[in-house]
């Protein structure tokens, strides 16, 4: 399985743990960031993951943020 992963600054630690677990299970994961607790513009990460998934229909997306709401709204604005 191919995954694209992204997170905001509040969710990056959980994203990193989930990415590690997916890789341990043998899945291919492209981590699109963020990779620190420094404040970021989370819609960029949500949109990046959504664009990758839309372009690769056999893939899955993993998005993590502090509330789970903002990043999903950003991702859902991407067609496909």
SEMARNU-463915 format. One record per residue: residue in three letters; residue number from 1; x, y, z of N, C-alpha, C, O in turn. Coordinates in pm, whole numbers, padded with zeros to 5 digits. Last residue first. Layout:
<node ALA; NUM; <X; Y; Z>; <X; Y; Z>; <X; Y; Z>; <X; Y; Z>>
...
END
This chain:
<node UNK; 80; <-01119; 01527; -00633>; <-01069; 01390; -00652>; <-01038; 01324; -00523>; <-00995; 01208; -00522>>
<node UNK; 79; <-01023; 01862; -00551>; <-01105; 01768; -00628>; <-01039; 01630; -00639>; <-00917; 01620; -00654>>
<node UNK; 78; <-00976; 01979; -00231>; <-00905; 01935; -00349>; <-00992; 01835; -00424>; <-01031; 01733; -00367>>
<node UNK; 77; <-01109; 02020; 00001>; <-01127; 02121; -00103>; <-01059; 02083; -00234>; <-01082; 02147; -00336>>
<node UNK; 76; <-01026; 01831; 00181>; <-01153; 01808; 00111>; <-01183; 01913; 00005>; <-01275; 01895; -00074>>
<node UNK; 75; <-00800; 01948; 00294>; <-00786; 01832; 00204>; <-00911; 01813; 00119>; <-00903; 01782; 00001>>
<node UNK; 74; <-00916; 02146; 00458>; <-00822; 02183; 00350>; <-00811; 02071; 00249>; <-00814; 02097; 00129>>
<node UNK; 73; <-01059; 01983; 00631>; <-01131; 02080; 00548>; <-01043; 02120; 00430>; <-01089; 02128; 00316>>
<node UNK; 72; <-00852; 01850; 00757>; <-00944; 01774; 00673>; <-01027; 01866; 00583>; <-01060; 01828; 00471>>
<node UNK; 71; <-00730; 02054; 00898>; <-00653; 01991; 00791>; <-00745; 01909; 00700>; <-00719; 01898; 00580>>
<node UNK; 70; <-00940; 02120; 01084>; <-00885; 02215; 00986>; <-00815; 02150; 00869>; <-00838; 02186; 00754>>
<node UNK; 69; <-00990; 01879; 01238>; <-01092; 01946; 01157>; <-01029; 02031; 01047>; <-01062; 02014; 00929>>
<node UNK; 68; <-00811; 01781; 01410>; <-00860; 01690; 01308>; <-00958; 01755; 01213>; <-01004; 01691; 01119>>
<node UNK; 67; <-00682; 01929; 01601>; <-00826; 01908; 01617>; <-00880; 01803; 01520>; <-00984; 01743; 01546>>
<node UNK; 66; <-00408; 01899; 01529>; <-00449; 01914; 01668>; <-00596; 01886; 01691>; <-00632; 01824; 01791>>
<node UNK; 65; <-00387; 01647; 01272>; <-00372; 01783; 01324>; <-00426; 01788; 01466>; <-00483; 01690; 01515>>
<node UNK; 64; <-00295; 01437; 01010>; <-00309; 01450; 01154>; <-00294; 01597; 01190>; <-00200; 01664; 01145>>
<node UNK; 63; <-00366; 01221; 00743>; <-00353; 01359; 00789>; <-00380; 01365; 00938>; <-00477; 01307; 00987>>
<node UNK; 62; <-00293; 01010; 00490>; <-00294; 01016; 00636>; <-00269; 01159; 00676>; <-00163; 01215; 00647>>
<node UNK; 61; <-00432; 00852; 00204>; <-00377; 00969; 00270>; <-00392; 00959; 00420>; <-00491; 00907; 00471>>
<node UNK; 60; <-00344; 00598; -00037>; <-00423; 00646; 00076>; <-00354; 00769; 00134>; <-00234; 00788; 00115>>
<node UNK; 59; <-00359; 00501; -00389>; <-00294; 00537; -00263>; <-00395; 00577; -00157>; <-00515; 00588; -00183>>
<node UNK; 58; <-00465; 00469; -00635>; <-00445; 00347; -00556>; <-00383; 00375; -00420>; <-00357; 00282; -00343>>
<node UNK; 57; <-00466; 00723; -00757>; <-00591; 00666; -00705>; <-00576; 00539; -00621>; <-00666; 00505; -00545>>
<node UNK; 56; <-00288; 00977; -00752>; <-00248; 00837; -00736>; <-00366; 00761; -00675>; <-00367; 00735; -00554>>
<node UNK; 55; <-00391; 01228; -00746>; <-00311; 01192; -00863>; <-00272; 01044; -00864>; <-00228; 00992; -00966>>
<node UNK; 54; <-00512; 01231; -00497>; <-00596; 01247; -00616>; <-00522; 01205; -00742>; <-00582; 01152; -00835>>
<node UNK; 53; <-00285; 01212; -00335>; <-00381; 01102; -00337>; <-00470; 01111; -00461>; <-00501; 01009; -00522>>
<node UNK; 52; <-00166; 01463; -00390>; <-00093; 01339; -00417>; <-00189; 01220; -00427>; <-00176; 01137; -00517>>
<node UNK; 51; <-00366; 01637; -00298>; <-00325; 01640; -00439>; <-00253; 01510; -00478>; <-00275; 01456; -00586>>
<node UNK; 50; <-00370; 01571; -00022>; <-00488; 01547; -00106>; <-00453; 01547; -00255>; <-00505; 01465; -00330>>
<node UNK; 49; <-00116; 01660; 00059>; <-00151; 01518; 00069>; <-00269; 01487; -00024>; <-00266; 01387; -00095>>
<node UNK; 48; <-00148; 01938; 00007>; <-00040; 01860; -00057>; <-00073; 01711; -00055>; <-00058; 01643; -00157>>
<node UNK; 47; <-00361; 02011; 00175>; <-00377; 02018; 00029>; <-00271; 01936; -00043>; <-00301; 01871; -00143>>
<node UNK; 46; <-00241; 01974; 00426>; <-00363; 01901; 00389>; <-00383; 01898; 00239>; <-00418; 01794; 00183>>
<node UNK; 45; <-00032; 02157; 00407>; <-00002; 02015; 00422>; <-00123; 01929; 00386>; <-00109; 01824; 00323>>
<node UNK; 44; <-00170; 02402; 00387>; <-00073; 02362; 00283>; <-00046; 02212; 00288>; <-00038; 02148; 00183>>
<node UNK; 43; <-00317; 02423; 00623>; <-00386; 02394; 00497>; <-00292; 02352; 00385>; <-00330; 02274; 00298>>
<node UNK; 42; <-00120; 02486; 00828>; <-00166; 02349; 00808>; <-00242; 02325; 00678>; <-00234; 02214; 00625>>
<node UNK; 41; <00144; 02658; 00848>; <00017; 02683; 00783>; <-00041; 02548; 00740>; <-00015; 02502; 00629>>
<node UNK; 40; <00297; 02606; 01173>; <00293; 02600; 01026>; <00154; 02633; 00977>; <00058; 02637; 01054>>
<node UNK; 39; <00517; 02634; 01450>; <00387; 02666; 01391>; <00396; 02669; 01238>; <00489; 02725; 01181>>
<node UNK; 38; <00719; 02359; 01535>; <00712; 02499; 01493>; <00580; 02523; 01420>; <00537; 02442; 01338>>
<node UNK; 37; <00754; 02098; 01591>; <00642; 02164; 01660>; <00636; 02313; 01628>; <00556; 02386; 01687>>
<node UNK; 36; <00822; 01921; 01282>; <00860; 01985; 01408>; <00736; 02047; 01471>; <00628; 02049; 01412>>
<node UNK; 35; <00761; 01848; 01023>; <00847; 01761; 01102>; <00900; 01828; 01229>; <01008; 01795; 01277>>
<node UNK; 34; <00455; 01824; 00836>; <00565; 01896; 00893>; <00643; 01804; 00985>; <00597; 01695; 01020>>
<node UNK; 33; <00547; 01612; 00561>; <00572; 01709; 00666>; <00446; 01744; 00744>; <00339; 01691; 00713>>
<node UNK; 32; <00510; 01406; 00386>; <00513; 01542; 00329>; <00527; 01650; 00435>; <00520; 01768; 00403>>
<node UNK; 31; <00631; 01095; 00342>; <00601; 01191; 00449>; <00619; 01332; 00393>; <00730; 01371; 00357>>
<node UNK; 30; <00519; 00825; 00184>; <00588; 00950; 00154>; <00541; 01053; 00257>; <00424; 01093; 00257>>
<node UNK; 29; <00550; 00483; 00242>; <00495; 00609; 00291>; <00582; 00725; 00247>; <00703; 00725; 00269>>
<node UNK; 28; <00454; 00156; 00183>; <00539; 00266; 00135>; <00474; 00397; 00176>; <00356; 00419; 00149>>
<node UNK; 27; <00435; -00106; 00430>; <00375; -00009; 00340>; <00477; 00098; 00300>; <00573; 00125; 00372>>
<node UNK; 26; <00529; -00277; 00623>; <00568; -00300; 00485>; <00508; -00205; 00385>; <00529; -00221; 00264>>
<node UNK; 25; <00497; -00225; 00884>; <00403; -00322; 00827>; <00432; -00350; 00680>; <00368; -00436; 00618>>
<node UNK; 24; <00677; -00021; 00911>; <00709; -00149; 00975>; <00619; -00260; 00922>; <00660; -00376; 00915>>
<node UNK; 23; <00533; 00180; 00788>; <00655; 00131; 00724>; <00695; -00005; 00781>; <00741; -00094; 00709>>
<node UNK; 22; <00333; 00216; 00981>; <00298; 00174; 00845>; <00420; 00117; 00772>; <00409; 00016; 00702>>
<node UNK; 21; <00493; 00303; 01199>; <00416; 00179; 01208>; <00378; 00127; 01070>; <00389; 00007; 01043>>
<node UNK; 20; <00592; 00546; 01099>; <00685; 00439; 01137>; <00613; 00305; 01143>; <00666; 00204; 01097>>
<node UNK; 19; <00350; 00684; 01072>; <00433; 00658; 00953>; <00530; 00543; 00983>; <00547; 00453; 00901>>
<node UNK; 18; <00275; 00704; 01341>; <00193; 00627; 01247>; <00270; 00592; 01120>; <00257; 00481; 01068>>
<node UNK; 17; <00480; 00867; 01439>; <00460; 00734; 01496>; <00378; 00647; 01401>; <00409; 00529; 01383>>
<node UNK; 16; <00442; 01099; 01284>; <00569; 01027; 01277>; <00555; 00884; 01330>; <00611; 00791; 01274>>
<node UNK; 15; <00184; 01171; 01374>; <00208; 01136; 01233>; <00335; 01055; 01220>; <00336; 00952; 01152>>
<node UNK; 14; <00242; 01236; 01638>; <00156; 01122; 01610>; <00173; 01076; 01466>; <00176; 00956; 01438>>
<node UNK; 13; <00406; 01461; 01587>; <00459; 01346; 01662>; <00375; 01221; 01637>; <00429; 01112; 01618>>
<node UNK; 12; <00240; 01644; 01446>; <00355; 01584; 01380>; <00410; 01462; 01454>; <00457; 01368; 01389>>
<node UNK; 11; <00022; 01785; 01536>; <00005; 01643; 01508>; <00128; 01573; 01455>; <00122; 01455; 01422>>
<node UNK; 10; <00085; 02048; 01564>; <00031; 01979; 01681>; <00022; 01828; 01660>; <00016; 01752; 01757>>
<node UNK; 9; <00166; 02127; 01311>; <00266; 02124; 01418>; <00216; 02051; 01543>; <00296; 01998; 01620>>
<node UNK; 8; <-00007; 01898; 01088>; <00029; 02031; 01136>; <00127; 02015; 01251>; <00167; 01904; 01284>>
<node UNK; 7; <00088; 01653; 00839>; <00037; 01695; 00970>; <00067; 01841; 00994>; <00155; 01901; 00931>>
<node UNK; 6; <00077; 01372; 00613>; <00102; 01511; 00646>; <00039; 01546; 00779>; <-00052; 01478; 00826>>
<node UNK; 5; <00152; 01114; 00378>; <00124; 01157; 00514>; <00159; 01305; 00533>; <00256; 01355; 00477>>
<node UNK; 4; <00045; 00871; 00157>; <00100; 01006; 00166>; <00058; 01059; 00302>; <-00059; 01051; 00338>>
<node UNK; 3; <00111; 00526; 00082>; <00050; 00631; 00164>; <00122; 00764; 00141>; <00241; 00768; 00111>>
<node UNK; 2; <00051; 00223; -00076>; <00123; 00350; -00081>; <00043; 00455; -00006>; <-00077; 00470; -00026>>
<node UNK; 1; <00085; -00117; 00000>; <00000; 00000; 00000>; <00089; 00123; 00000>; <00192; 00127; 00068>>
END
